[in-house]
Amino acid sequence: MSCKLKSAGDGAALVFHQNLKLTHLAKCGRLDEAVAVFNAMSTRNTVTYNSMISAYAKNGRVAEARRLFDAMPSRNLVSWNTMIAGYSHNQFVLAASNLFDRMPERDIFSYSLMITCYARNGELEKAQELFDRMPAEKSSVCYNTLISGYAKSGRFEDAVQLLNKMPSQSLVSWNSVLAGYTQNKKMGSALKFFEQMPAKDVVSQNLMLDGYVRIGDLDCALEFFRRIDSPNVVSWVTMISGYCRSGRIFQARELFDQMPERNVVSWNAMIAGYVQSLQIEEAYKLFMEMPEKNAISWTTMINGYVRIGNLDEACKMLGKMPFNSVAAETAIMNGYVRKERMDDAHQIFNQIRAQDAVCWNTMISGYAQCGRMDEAVDLFEQMPRKDVVSWNTMVAGYAQCGQMSKAISIFEQIGHKNTVSWNSIISGFAQNGFYAEALLYLVLMKKEGKKPDWSTFACGLSACANLAALQVGKQLHDLLLKSGHITDFFAGNALITMYARCGRILQARRVFNEMAVVDVISWNALIAGFALNGDGREAISLFREMGRNNVSPDEVTFVGVLSACSHAGLIDEGLALFDSMSKDYSIRPVAEHYACIVDLLGRAGRLMEAFGLVKQMPVEANAGIWGALLGACRIHKNRELARFAAPKLFELEPHKTSNYVLLSNINAEVGRWDEVERMRVLIKERGVQKQPARSWIEIKNKVCSFSADDSAETRTSEVCRVLEELSAQMRDTGIFPDSSVLDCG
């Protein structure tokens, strides 16, 4: 009997120790080892199951946690709360709600978990409803959770109202409201609330300090910091990090040296500041002085070497690192990805023991950016737990490769689409020339209740620019003003381009003038706009103004201003600007610049001079250059030079119909019908497919698309008959329409 009791006692002690080990491994994130311990246990109790469920949930493996929960031989209240906590941690709100409704019993903690879950997800009405339904006396945790939810969402009146209803207000409750003000950058209201607080602690003071740092007001932050009686390490680190983020590394180091005592967090903050400012040698000196280093210290230094492209030194440091760090290995892997050394990146990826979502997404994104979509797809399909970033990466990858049908298919499979998901598909349409579809999906995005950001607006305005959809562009402009993204560089520059391409160059100039800060892209957009609208003089004037504002032109600037000279016939100005590129600005001309000069000379009838430039230029002639020369040959009816330029253009663009049509028209205008017929035969031999012309028109704020010879359009036959009659009349008057010279259909 005593032996049996002793055996039972030993068994219970073994389970107890195994549970402790399981809990420890789970807390350390060593999930695979925890699973191995769990599977090896011959006897498990409720604590064992609860620990393993928690471990799965904290590592994002919610489905496995739920399977284990369902397989439990018996559950207690802790089991139910653990599973709900897992759902809440991973933002599975509906699943948490369903499980909560099924609970056989609930305690205050159950209600607190569910209220927290709703509040974190922004479903504050549901959180409030559950709060009101609580049968027992409401705990301060429930009050604070709901107050914090209201405050973080910017609903300060609701937060303060609930605070005033609390039976016993705590400093935590007041700090929750204060945190809402500072996190939402409402520092005027935050200061007023701070001064009204009945009591304050160092947490309250650090919240105010962090608020000033968030809005970049470091002078007020420093003034507030000096008013703190006993600043703690958090206070010092907040100030140091603020200075580092704003590039004021000298002031950050001064504060660091003044610290009465430093912990590893303060050392890491200062090292991170040096790394951010790319002062890697200074960062390394400080790193070597550290009395104690943790995984973040090593990872920060490794990331620093990666940022300056010194991957060899980063790999050496990884080899010396006494910890296993997924973050450090991912940093090096990301460095290889940036240099498009995907095989080296994959080798690092295979060495990582605990591959997290960031590792997988980095590799998938790298393959997609390099155009190696087959390998991206293979990794995506192998990925054990895909997140929204994974799906978005695949959408962007397919869009980048021009495979929009596959991009749409992936997009439609995303369960919870975020703003990036919508931006990926919208920008994909815009980049691949599907402008009407880009605007359609922007409308669908709004209907889904997703808020557009600056990227959405920039893509939408780009689509409007290419469609010349002025009315839709104006509506996006109005939305930009209401959303607050009007101050963004990209959105402002897209607005300039949209108005310019829609022929509203004065409105484009007005947008430019109203922008708080402009960059070289803004100047380029406006210069290109004046060029497009035929105002070469104004484009050159803008170029001069750009110099007076100490903005250095780039290659794109000269493409715009040279194009303006070409379209306006400003030959001397254009040649002078071209000559100044290398002399005054140290910009080496590329093919696009030579194409502008060839076009400039060609339009002026100086064809042999243009041809001489093509033969002597140090860069290889592209399709733009030969196309400009061939276009000039048509204008000035130079068939001999056209016969030389055309084969060069056909070699570069063998399947572009317009090139064959251009040469055919040149021959037709001089009566060389045998050459016209030869072009027709050549098109058929090379399998050139004529793309029907497509046009867009705005009707009642809707962009309508139609193409030539589209039998689906109403009254097509009637339109064709009228066109035939007009063509016949033109023939009778001796005017032969160019479009009828060559029928490629």
Beta strands, then each sheet from edge to edge (+ up, - down):
strand 1: 694-699
strand 2: 702-707
sheet 1: 1+ 2-
end
